[in-house]
């Protein structure tokens, strides 16, 4: 289970040092083998390989005759990149993925349970502003009665 937010920097080669608190789990869960792909929100998704495989299988089983489905297949499966943790606990982010998400140096890694989201730091700040700007009645209906 991946939780929490970490502010990180990409190095000059586009490598991301995965925080130490996640490395052991990633090594035991997937031997450090991950999938990085594009997300419609203009961030990157990082999945342990075993978590990604059923998603990819389901996406590929959908009809490619539906234009919306085909677009999502192109985005998620077409941009999926296999990466491995190196000896220093880093992963190399492919240039096209970094460009897609507008990432240069300052990034934010966000644990989302079975995966991570990786955001450009400025875009993450905007996401947090939007997440805290609910107007009265602005919560989705499935959260009616939900309490923290």
mmCIF file of the C-alpha atoms, coordinates in Angstrom:
data_MODEL
# 
_entry.id   MODEL 
# 
loop_
_atom_site.group_PDB 
_atom_site.id 
_atom_site.type_symbol 
_atom_site.label_atom_id 
_atom_site.label_alt_id 
_atom_site.label_comp_id 
_atom_site.label_asym_id 
_atom_site.label_entity_id 
_atom_site.label_seq_id 
_atom_site.pdbx_PDB_ins_code 
_atom_site.Cartn_x 
_atom_site.Cartn_y 
_atom_site.Cartn_z 
_atom_site.occupancy 
_atom_site.B_iso_or_equiv 
_atom_site.pdbx_formal_charge 
_atom_site.auth_seq_id 
_atom_site.auth_comp_id 
_atom_site.auth_asym_id 
_atom_site.auth_atom_id 
_atom_site.pdbx_PDB_model_num 
ATOM 1   C CA . UNK A 1 1   ? 0.000   0.000  0.000   1.00 0.00 ? 1   UNK A CA 1 
ATOM 2   C CA . UNK A 1 2   ? 1.554   3.262  -1.133  1.00 0.00 ? 2   UNK A CA 1 
ATOM 3   C CA . UNK A 1 3   ? 0.590   6.397  0.774   1.00 0.00 ? 3   UNK A CA 1 
ATOM 4   C CA . UNK A 1 4   ? 1.913   9.887  1.176   1.00 0.00 ? 4   UNK A CA 1 
ATOM 5   C CA . UNK A 1 5   ? 3.385   12.730 -0.825  1.00 0.00 ? 5   UNK A CA 1 
ATOM 6   C CA . UNK A 1 6   ? 7.084   13.200 -1.561  1.00 0.00 ? 6   UNK A CA 1 
ATOM 7   C CA . UNK A 1 7   ? 8.628   16.250 -3.225  1.00 0.00 ? 7   UNK A CA 1 
ATOM 8   C CA . UNK A 1 8   ? 11.486  15.035 -5.409  1.00 0.00 ? 8   UNK A CA 1 
ATOM 9   C CA . UNK A 1 9   ? 13.802  16.164 -8.196  1.00 0.00 ? 9   UNK A CA 1 
ATOM 10  C CA . UNK A 1 10  ? 14.522  14.554 -11.524 1.00 0.00 ? 10  UNK A CA 1 
ATOM 11  C CA . UNK A 1 11  ? 18.215  14.420 -12.345 1.00 0.00 ? 11  UNK A CA 1 
ATOM 12  C CA . UNK A 1 12  ? 19.664  15.725 -15.615 1.00 0.00 ? 12  UNK A CA 1 
ATOM 13  C CA . UNK A 1 13  ? 19.040  12.335 -17.295 1.00 0.00 ? 13  UNK A CA 1 
ATOM 14  C CA . UNK A 1 14  ? 15.379  12.202 -16.261 1.00 0.00 ? 14  UNK A CA 1 
ATOM 15  C CA . UNK A 1 15  ? 15.874  9.708  -13.445 1.00 0.00 ? 15  UNK A CA 1 
ATOM 16  C CA . UNK A 1 16  ? 13.681  9.662  -10.366 1.00 0.00 ? 16  UNK A CA 1 
ATOM 17  C CA . UNK A 1 17  ? 15.028  8.418  -7.044  1.00 0.00 ? 17  UNK A CA 1 
ATOM 18  C CA . UNK A 1 18  ? 12.204  6.406  -5.490  1.00 0.00 ? 18  UNK A CA 1 
ATOM 19  C CA . UNK A 1 19  ? 11.958  7.213  -1.771  1.00 0.00 ? 19  UNK A CA 1 
ATOM 20  C CA . UNK A 1 20  ? 13.607  4.563  0.402   1.00 0.00 ? 20  UNK A CA 1 
ATOM 21  C CA . UNK A 1 21  ? 10.353  3.851  2.281   1.00 0.00 ? 21  UNK A CA 1 
ATOM 22  C CA . UNK A 1 22  ? 8.868   2.360  -0.931  1.00 0.00 ? 22  UNK A CA 1 
ATOM 23  C CA . UNK A 1 23  ? 11.895  0.507  -2.299  1.00 0.00 ? 23  UNK A CA 1 
ATOM 24  C CA . UNK A 1 24  ? 11.674  -2.648 -0.169  1.00 0.00 ? 24  UNK A CA 1 
ATOM 25  C CA . UNK A 1 25  ? 7.983   -3.064 -0.980  1.00 0.00 ? 25  UNK A CA 1 
ATOM 26  C CA . UNK A 1 26  ? 8.670   -2.613 -4.693  1.00 0.00 ? 26  UNK A CA 1 
ATOM 27  C CA . UNK A 1 27  ? 11.549  -5.065 -4.648  1.00 0.00 ? 27  UNK A CA 1 
ATOM 28  C CA . UNK A 1 28  ? 9.501   -7.728 -2.838  1.00 0.00 ? 28  UNK A CA 1 
ATOM 29  C CA . UNK A 1 29  ? 6.240   -7.096 -4.742  1.00 0.00 ? 29  UNK A CA 1 
ATOM 30  C CA . UNK A 1 30  ? 7.592   -6.874 -8.290  1.00 0.00 ? 30  UNK A CA 1 
ATOM 31  C CA . UNK A 1 31  ? 11.378  -7.284 -8.209  1.00 0.00 ? 31  UNK A CA 1 
ATOM 32  C CA . UNK A 1 32  ? 11.629  -3.535 -8.878  1.00 0.00 ? 32  UNK A CA 1 
ATOM 33  C CA . UNK A 1 33  ? 9.845   -3.907 -12.242 1.00 0.00 ? 33  UNK A CA 1 
ATOM 34  C CA . UNK A 1 34  ? 7.414   -1.061 -12.859 1.00 0.00 ? 34  UNK A CA 1 
ATOM 35  C CA . UNK A 1 35  ? 5.257   0.399  -15.593 1.00 0.00 ? 35  UNK A CA 1 
ATOM 36  C CA . UNK A 1 36  ? 5.122   4.163  -16.157 1.00 0.00 ? 36  UNK A CA 1 
ATOM 37  C CA . UNK A 1 37  ? 2.349   5.512  -18.345 1.00 0.00 ? 37  UNK A CA 1 
ATOM 38  C CA . UNK A 1 38  ? 0.453   8.695  -19.181 1.00 0.00 ? 38  UNK A CA 1 
ATOM 39  C CA . UNK A 1 39  ? -2.721  9.701  -17.366 1.00 0.00 ? 39  UNK A CA 1 
ATOM 40  C CA . UNK A 1 40  ? -5.487  11.884 -18.859 1.00 0.00 ? 40  UNK A CA 1 
ATOM 41  C CA . UNK A 1 41  ? -4.866  14.391 -16.026 1.00 0.00 ? 41  UNK A CA 1 
ATOM 42  C CA . UNK A 1 42  ? -1.387  15.109 -17.478 1.00 0.00 ? 42  UNK A CA 1 
ATOM 43  C CA . UNK A 1 43  ? 0.467   13.290 -14.723 1.00 0.00 ? 43  UNK A CA 1 
ATOM 44  C CA . UNK A 1 44  ? 2.255   9.951  -14.931 1.00 0.00 ? 44  UNK A CA 1 
ATOM 45  C CA . UNK A 1 45  ? 1.048   6.724  -13.362 1.00 0.00 ? 45  UNK A CA 1 
ATOM 46  C CA . UNK A 1 46  ? 3.600   4.308  -11.910 1.00 0.00 ? 46  UNK A CA 1 
ATOM 47  C CA . UNK A 1 47  ? 2.433   0.747  -11.307 1.00 0.00 ? 47  UNK A CA 1 
ATOM 48  C CA . UNK A 1 48  ? 4.223   -2.315 -9.981  1.00 0.00 ? 48  UNK A CA 1 
ATOM 49  C CA . UNK A 1 49  ? 4.162   -4.701 -12.955 1.00 0.00 ? 49  UNK A CA 1 
ATOM 50  C CA . UNK A 1 50  ? 1.730   -7.220 -11.328 1.00 0.00 ? 50  UNK A CA 1 
ATOM 51  C CA . UNK A 1 51  ? -0.749  -4.398 -10.628 1.00 0.00 ? 51  UNK A CA 1 
ATOM 52  C CA . UNK A 1 52  ? -0.532  -3.108 -14.210 1.00 0.00 ? 52  UNK A CA 1 
ATOM 53  C CA . UNK A 1 53  ? -0.955  -6.406 -16.067 1.00 0.00 ? 53  UNK A CA 1 
ATOM 54  C CA . UNK A 1 54  ? -4.709  -6.920 -15.332 1.00 0.00 ? 54  UNK A CA 1 
ATOM 55  C CA . UNK A 1 55  ? -5.400  -3.280 -16.259 1.00 0.00 ? 55  UNK A CA 1 
ATOM 56  C CA . UNK A 1 56  ? -3.589  -3.655 -19.562 1.00 0.00 ? 56  UNK A CA 1 
ATOM 57  C CA . UNK A 1 57  ? -5.387  -6.939 -20.262 1.00 0.00 ? 57  UNK A CA 1 
ATOM 58  C CA . UNK A 1 58  ? -8.778  -5.349 -19.592 1.00 0.00 ? 58  UNK A CA 1 
ATOM 59  C CA . UNK A 1 59  ? -7.993  -2.291 -21.726 1.00 0.00 ? 59  UNK A CA 1 
ATOM 60  C CA . UNK A 1 60  ? -6.838  -4.487 -24.602 1.00 0.00 ? 60  UNK A CA 1 
ATOM 61  C CA . UNK A 1 61  ? -9.988  -6.619 -24.375 1.00 0.00 ? 61  UNK A CA 1 
ATOM 62  C CA . UNK A 1 62  ? -12.237 -3.602 -25.000 1.00 0.00 ? 62  UNK A CA 1 
ATOM 63  C CA . UNK A 1 63  ? -13.496 -2.875 -28.483 1.00 0.00 ? 63  UNK A CA 1 
ATOM 64  C CA . UNK A 1 64  ? -11.206 -0.631 -30.459 1.00 0.00 ? 64  UNK A CA 1 
ATOM 65  C CA . UNK A 1 65  ? -14.180 0.413  -32.608 1.00 0.00 ? 65  UNK A CA 1 
ATOM 66  C CA . UNK A 1 66  ? -15.358 2.801  -29.882 1.00 0.00 ? 66  UNK A CA 1 
ATOM 67  C CA . UNK A 1 67  ? -13.383 6.053  -30.444 1.00 0.00 ? 67  UNK A CA 1 
ATOM 68  C CA . UNK A 1 68  ? -13.235 6.959  -26.739 1.00 0.00 ? 68  UNK A CA 1 
ATOM 69  C CA . UNK A 1 69  ? -12.039 3.485  -25.786 1.00 0.00 ? 69  UNK A CA 1 
ATOM 70  C CA . UNK A 1 70  ? -9.457  3.512  -28.575 1.00 0.00 ? 70  UNK A CA 1 
ATOM 71  C CA . UNK A 1 71  ? -8.149  6.879  -27.401 1.00 0.00 ? 71  UNK A CA 1 
ATOM 72  C CA . UNK A 1 72  ? -7.762  5.575  -23.861 1.00 0.00 ? 72  UNK A CA 1 
ATOM 73  C CA . UNK A 1 73  ? -5.967  2.450  -25.130 1.00 0.00 ? 73  UNK A CA 1 
ATOM 74  C CA . UNK A 1 74  ? -3.584  4.648  -27.105 1.00 0.00 ? 74  UNK A CA 1 
ATOM 75  C CA . UNK A 1 75  ? -2.916  6.876  -24.117 1.00 0.00 ? 75  UNK A CA 1 
ATOM 76  C CA . UNK A 1 76  ? -2.470  4.232  -21.416 1.00 0.00 ? 76  UNK A CA 1 
ATOM 77  C CA . UNK A 1 77  ? -1.170  1.162  -23.256 1.00 0.00 ? 77  UNK A CA 1 
ATOM 78  C CA . UNK A 1 78  ? 0.569   3.008  -26.060 1.00 0.00 ? 78  UNK A CA 1 
ATOM 79  C CA . UNK A 1 79  ? 2.590   5.114  -23.635 1.00 0.00 ? 79  UNK A CA 1 
ATOM 80  C CA . UNK A 1 80  ? 3.315   2.327  -21.134 1.00 0.00 ? 80  UNK A CA 1 
ATOM 81  C CA . UNK A 1 81  ? 7.030   2.072  -20.492 1.00 0.00 ? 81  UNK A CA 1 
ATOM 82  C CA . UNK A 1 82  ? 8.740   -0.794 -18.657 1.00 0.00 ? 82  UNK A CA 1 
ATOM 83  C CA . UNK A 1 83  ? 11.276  0.447  -16.102 1.00 0.00 ? 83  UNK A CA 1 
ATOM 84  C CA . UNK A 1 84  ? 13.360  -1.166 -13.375 1.00 0.00 ? 84  UNK A CA 1 
ATOM 85  C CA . UNK A 1 85  ? 14.760  0.178  -10.147 1.00 0.00 ? 85  UNK A CA 1 
ATOM 86  C CA . UNK A 1 86  ? 18.521  0.480  -10.566 1.00 0.00 ? 86  UNK A CA 1 
ATOM 87  C CA . UNK A 1 87  ? 21.040  -0.228 -7.814  1.00 0.00 ? 87  UNK A CA 1 
ATOM 88  C CA . UNK A 1 88  ? 20.561  3.286  -6.429  1.00 0.00 ? 88  UNK A CA 1 
ATOM 89  C CA . UNK A 1 89  ? 16.743  2.946  -6.317  1.00 0.00 ? 89  UNK A CA 1 
ATOM 90  C CA . UNK A 1 90  ? 16.129  5.141  -9.359  1.00 0.00 ? 90  UNK A CA 1 
ATOM 91  C CA . UNK A 1 91  ? 13.942  4.754  -12.425 1.00 0.00 ? 91  UNK A CA 1 
ATOM 92  C CA . UNK A 1 92  ? 14.495  6.398  -15.784 1.00 0.00 ? 92  UNK A CA 1 
ATOM 93  C CA . UNK A 1 93  ? 11.462  8.265  -17.108 1.00 0.00 ? 93  UNK A CA 1 
ATOM 94  C CA . UNK A 1 94  ? 11.202  8.213  -20.896 1.00 0.00 ? 94  UNK A CA 1 
ATOM 95  C CA . UNK A 1 95  ? 11.500  11.632 -22.530 1.00 0.00 ? 95  UNK A CA 1 
ATOM 96  C CA . UNK A 1 96  ? 8.082   11.451 -24.260 1.00 0.00 ? 96  UNK A CA 1 
ATOM 97  C CA . UNK A 1 97  ? 6.410   10.771 -20.909 1.00 0.00 ? 97  UNK A CA 1 
ATOM 98  C CA . UNK A 1 98  ? 8.241   13.634 -19.198 1.00 0.00 ? 98  UNK A CA 1 
ATOM 99  C CA . UNK A 1 99  ? 7.223   15.973 -22.031 1.00 0.00 ? 99  UNK A CA 1 
ATOM 100 C CA . UNK A 1 100 ? 3.596   14.782 -21.872 1.00 0.00 ? 100 UNK A CA 1 
ATOM 101 C CA . UNK A 1 101 ? 3.409   15.572 -18.150 1.00 0.00 ? 101 UNK A CA 1 
ATOM 102 C CA . UNK A 1 102 ? 5.433   18.811 -18.435 1.00 0.00 ? 102 UNK A CA 1 
ATOM 103 C CA . UNK A 1 103 ? 8.135   17.587 -16.054 1.00 0.00 ? 103 UNK A CA 1 
ATOM 104 C CA . UNK A 1 104 ? 11.536  19.194 -15.920 1.00 0.00 ? 104 UNK A CA 1 
ATOM 105 C CA . UNK A 1 105 ? 13.021  18.996 -12.431 1.00 0.00 ? 105 UNK A CA 1 
ATOM 106 C CA . UNK A 1 106 ? 10.668  19.459 -9.462  1.00 0.00 ? 106 UNK A CA 1 
ATOM 107 C CA . UNK A 1 107 ? 8.109   16.668 -9.171  1.00 0.00 ? 107 UNK A CA 1 
ATOM 108 C CA . UNK A 1 108 ? 5.724   15.238 -6.597  1.00 0.00 ? 108 UNK A CA 1 
ATOM 109 C CA . UNK A 1 109 ? 5.263   11.483 -6.054  1.00 0.00 ? 109 UNK A CA 1 
ATOM 110 C CA . UNK A 1 110 ? 1.824   10.687 -4.618  1.00 0.00 ? 110 UNK A CA 1 
ATOM 111 C CA . UNK A 1 111 ? 0.972   7.257  -3.197  1.00 0.00 ? 111 UNK A CA 1 
ATOM 112 C CA . UNK A 1 112 ? -2.435  6.050  -4.395  1.00 0.00 ? 112 UNK A CA 1 
ATOM 113 C CA . UNK A 1 113 ? -2.731  2.639  -2.770  1.00 0.00 ? 113 UNK A CA 1 
ATOM 114 C CA . UNK A 1 114 ? -1.642  0.186  -5.448  1.00 0.00 ? 114 UNK A CA 1 
ATOM 115 C CA . UNK A 1 115 ? 0.128   2.769  -7.635  1.00 0.00 ? 115 UNK A CA 1 
ATOM 116 C CA . UNK A 1 116 ? 1.767   6.190  -7.651  1.00 0.00 ? 116 UNK A CA 1 
ATOM 117 C CA . UNK A 1 117 ? 0.946   9.387  -9.459  1.00 0.00 ? 117 UNK A CA 1 
ATOM 118 C CA . UNK A 1 118 ? 3.899   11.538 -10.489 1.00 0.00 ? 118 UNK A CA 1 
ATOM 119 C CA . UNK A 1 119 ? 3.143   15.229 -11.007 1.00 0.00 ? 119 UNK A CA 1 
ATOM 120 C CA . UNK A 1 120 ? 5.025   18.298 -12.088 1.00 0.00 ? 120 UNK A CA 1 
ATOM 121 C CA . UNK A 1 121 ? 5.250   20.267 -8.836  1.00 0.00 ? 121 UNK A CA 1 
ATOM 122 C CA . UNK A 1 122 ? 3.353   23.326 -10.123 1.00 0.00 ? 122 UNK A CA 1 
ATOM 123 C CA . UNK A 1 123 ? 0.549   21.173 -11.579 1.00 0.00 ? 123 UNK A CA 1 
ATOM 124 C CA . UNK A 1 124 ? 0.288   19.307 -8.275  1.00 0.00 ? 124 UNK A CA 1 
ATOM 125 C CA . UNK A 1 125 ? -0.169  22.642 -6.485  1.00 0.00 ? 125 UNK A CA 1 
ATOM 126 C CA . UNK A 1 126 ? -3.084  23.449 -8.797  1.00 0.00 ? 126 UNK A CA 1 
ATOM 127 C CA . UNK A 1 127 ? -4.606  20.028 -8.123  1.00 0.00 ? 127 UNK A CA 1 
ATOM 128 C CA . UNK A 1 128 ? -4.474  20.678 -4.384  1.00 0.00 ? 128 UNK A CA 1 
ATOM 129 C CA . UNK A 1 129 ? -6.101  24.085 -4.810  1.00 0.00 ? 129 UNK A CA 1 
ATOM 130 C CA . UNK A 1 130 ? -8.931  22.496 -6.791  1.00 0.00 ? 130 UNK A CA 1 
ATOM 131 C CA . UNK A 1 131 ? -9.292  19.664 -4.285  1.00 0.00 ? 131 UNK A CA 1 
ATOM 132 C CA . UNK A 1 132 ? -9.846  22.102 -1.436  1.00 0.00 ? 132 UNK A CA 1 
ATOM 133 C CA . UNK A 1 133 ? -12.169 24.491 -3.285  1.00 0.00 ? 133 UNK A CA 1 
ATOM 134 C CA . UNK A 1 134 ? -15.442 22.579 -2.904  1.00 0.00 ? 134 UNK A CA 1 
ATOM 135 C CA . UNK A 1 135 ? -18.502 24.775 -2.967  1.00 0.00 ? 135 UNK A CA 1 
ATOM 136 C CA . UNK A 1 136 ? -21.635 23.875 -1.016  1.00 0.00 ? 136 UNK A CA 1 
ATOM 137 C CA . UNK A 1 137 ? -23.081 20.763 -2.628  1.00 0.00 ? 137 UNK A CA 1 
ATOM 138 C CA . UNK A 1 138 ? -19.964 20.308 -4.743  1.00 0.00 ? 138 UNK A CA 1 
ATOM 139 C CA . UNK A 1 139 ? -19.160 16.790 -3.576  1.00 0.00 ? 139 UNK A CA 1 
ATOM 140 C CA . UNK A 1 140 ? -20.087 13.868 -5.812  1.00 0.00 ? 140 UNK A CA 1 
ATOM 141 C CA . UNK A 1 141 ? -23.261 11.992 -4.800  1.00 0.00 ? 141 UNK A CA 1 
ATOM 142 C CA . UNK A 1 142 ? -21.329 8.826  -3.886  1.00 0.00 ? 142 UNK A CA 1 
ATOM 143 C CA . UNK A 1 143 ? -19.758 10.800 -1.003  1.00 0.00 ? 143 UNK A CA 1 
ATOM 144 C CA . UNK A 1 144 ? -23.124 11.739 0.556   1.00 0.00 ? 144 UNK A CA 1 
ATOM 145 C CA . UNK A 1 145 ? -22.985 10.719 4.191   1.00 0.00 ? 145 UNK A CA 1 
ATOM 146 C CA . UNK A 1 146 ? -19.217 10.096 4.065   1.00 0.00 ? 146 UNK A CA 1 
ATOM 147 C CA . UNK A 1 147 ? -17.347 11.435 7.065   1.00 0.00 ? 147 UNK A CA 1 
ATOM 148 C CA . UNK A 1 148 ? -13.707 11.673 8.058   1.00 0.00 ? 148 UNK A CA 1 
# 
